[in-house]
Amino acid sequence: MVGLSACGSSDGDQAGGGDSKTVTLVSHNSWAVSKDVLAAFEKESGYKVRVLEDGDAGQAVNKAILTKDNPQGDVFFGVDNTLLSRALDNGLFQSYEPKGSDRVLPEYRVDQDEHRVTPVDTGDICVNYDKAYFTEHELTPPDSFDDLIKPEYKNLLVTENASTSSPGLGFLLGTAAEYGDDGWQDYWKKLEANGVKVVDGWEQAYNEEFSGSAGGKKAGADRPLVVSYASSPPAEVIYADPQPKTAPTGVAEGTCFRQVEYAGLLSNAKNAEGGKALLDFLLTERFQADMPLNMFVYPVVEGAEVPEEFVKFGPQAEDPETMDPAKIADNRDDWVKSWTSLVLK
């Protein structure tokens, strides 16, 4: 479902940036920012911000490509390294190098010749586990891809559709990085035989199917393993009332794939100047330091502070799987087709 939230905007403003004083951000459903941080940008810049949330990241990117000639907004946030080449190859963005780009850590910089996208945040896609389940069943939680195909974890894992979901695709790429071009399909055959469940997107997988999440507990979920993020455990702590001293969920660090999210000025944006100001804002220290406890991701700007409680409950993986963007571009569509034929029979 597409939701429109008017952050600081008035009833007369036009969606899509039609009003020169309104700038529209198109994003996946996980966009979040503190009200005072956004209000400060609006006051300093003179622009009012509208946020158009458009589902899971994969769905949002696909829709943005389909509407690129008449875009829904001015800036798109949330295309990640798994889908970046699809967005660039389809001409989704126009060139703009935001102020502060020189402070982005070198390992996250891409497209340096054309500056069509700007790195905004990073995080790790990993299998999460429900600590209570494994304690009650006197079972050691899995810690690697290999563990997930063992008999003791049969019918315990839920993941997202790799063709429609960014974390689902990241998990697929993690297995391709681990087992190589010739081995990942055999791994997925074993994972399917071990009872993996596939759902459309992260929201359903985490909040409806995963027994370790607050939503999953309410729904009576029965899957104690889920493909999510290394930063999901601190969210379970921070959003809880009262807050527990330890996170109720853990991370299987041997299953992590490093994700980087980007933003860009949409081609044919109606308010390009407002879009540029918004992109500048995304690289400010104030916004970067605000992200961890709102979107549960790590900043990419050098020197941005990360809250202690976020680091404590959601540390980044020490040795995540990674993949060259060029290899993702060359293989992603074929891998997804093969995955679909294997898993979604």
C-alpha positions, 0 to 999 in steps of 0.5 A, spaced: 500 500 500 502 506 498 502 511 504 502 519 503 505 523 509 505 530 509 511 532 513 510 539 515 506 540 509 500 544 508 493 542 505 494 546 498 501 543 497 502 539 490 504 532 491 510 530 486 513 537 487 509 541 483 509 547 488 516 550 488 516 550 496 514 543 496 519 537 495 517 530 495 521 524 497 519 517 494 521 512 499 520 505 501 516 504 508 522 504 512 523 512 512 523 515 518 526 522 521 525 525 528 520 531 527 525 536 530 531 534 525 526 535 519 523 541 522 530 544 522 531 543 515 524 546 513 526 552 516 533 553 514 531 551 507 524 554 506 522 547 503 516 543 506 517 536 505 512 530 503 514 523 504 511 518 499 512 511 502 511 506 496 512 499 499 518 494 500 524 497 497 524 492 491 517 494 489 518 502 490 524 501 485 520 498 480 515 503 480 519 509 480 522 506 474 515 505 471 513 512 472 520 515 471 517 520 465 512 523 470 515 521 477 511 521 483 516 526 486 523 529 486 528 525 490 528 517 491 531 514 497 532 507 498 535 504 492 541 499 495 547 496 492 543 490 490 538 494 485 543 500 484 544 497 477 537 496 475 536 504 477 542 507 473 541 502 467 534 505 466 535 512 467 532 513 474 536 519 476 540 525 474 546 528 476 547 531 482 553 531 487 550 534 494 554 538 499 558 534 504 559 528 499 567 529 500 565 526 507 562 520 505 567 514 507 570 511 501 568 504 501 561 507 500 562 511 494 560 509 487 558 512 480 564 517 482 564 520 474 556 522 474 554 522 481 547 520 480 546 517 486 549 519 493 550 513 499 546 515 505 546 509 510 549 502 511 547 496 514 547 488 514 542 483 512 542 477 516 538 471 519 535 473 526 533 468 531 528 468 537 532 467 543 527 464 547 525 459 542 532 456 542 532 456 550 526 453 551 528 447 546 535 447 548 537 448 541 543 452 539 542 458 534 544 457 527 550 462 526 552 460 518 549 459 512 551 451 512 547 451 519 540 453 516 540 446 512 541 442 518 535 437 520 535 441 527 533 447 523 527 444 519 521 449 518 524 454 522 526 459 517 522 465 513 525 469 508 522 474 503 521 473 495 528 475 492 524 478 486 520 483 490 524 484 496 530 488 498 532 483 504 530 477 500 535 479 494 540 481 499 540 474 502 540 470 495 546 474 494 549 472 500 548 465 498 551 466 491 557 470 495 558 464 499 557 458 495 559 461 488 556 461 481 556 453 481 554 452 488 548 457 490 543 453 487 544 446 490 544 450 497 537 453 495 535 446 493 537 444 500 534 450 504 527 448 500 528 441 502 529 443 509 522 447 509 524 455 508 518 459 508 518 465 502 513 471 503 513 477 499 516 482 503 520 484 510 514 487 513 510 480 513 516 476 514 518 480 520 512 482 523 507 476 522 511 470 521 517 471 526 516 469 533 521 473 536 518 480 534 513 484 538 508 483 532 510 476 531 508 474 538 501 478 538 500 474 531 502 467 534 508 466 529 511 460 529 518 461 525 524 463 530 528 464 524 527 470 519 531 474 514 532 481 517 537 486 519 543 486 524 540 492 527 533 489 528 535 487 535 536 494 538 529 496 535 526 490 539 529 493 545 528 501 544 521 500 542 519 495 547 515 498 554 518 497 558 525 496 555 529 489 556 536 489 558 538 485 553 535 484 546 530 478 545 533 477 538 540 475 536 543 475 529 547 469 526 553 473 524 555 468 518 549 469 514 550 477 513 550 481 507 553 488 507 547 493 504 548 500 502 542 505 501 543 511 496 538 517 494 538 520 488 535 526 484 529 523 480 530 524 472 524 529 470 523 532 477 518 537 478 522 541 483 529 539 482 532 545 486 528 543 492 531 536 491 538 538 491 537 541 498 534 535 500 540 531 498 544 536 501 540 535 508 541 527 507 549 528 508 548 533 514 551 530 520 545 532 524 541 527 519 546 522 519 546 522 527 539 521 527 538 515 522 540 509 527 535 510 532 529 512 527 531 507 521 536 503 524 542 503 520 549 506 520 551 513 517 556 513 511 559 520 513 565 520 517 565 522 524 557 521 524 556 519 532 552 513 533 548 512 539 551 507 544 545 503 545 544 502 538 552 499 537 550 495 544 544 491 541 546 492 533 553 491 532 555 491 524 558 484 522 565 483 522 566 479 516 559 480 512 559 477 505 560 483 499 559 483 492 562 487 486 556 491 484 558 490 477 557 482 478 551 484 481 549 487 475 551 482 470 548 476 474 542 479 478 536 478 473 539 471 471 540 469 479 533 471 481 530 467 475 533 461 477 531 462 484 524 463 482 524 457 478 527 453 484 523 456 490 517 458 487 514 452 484 
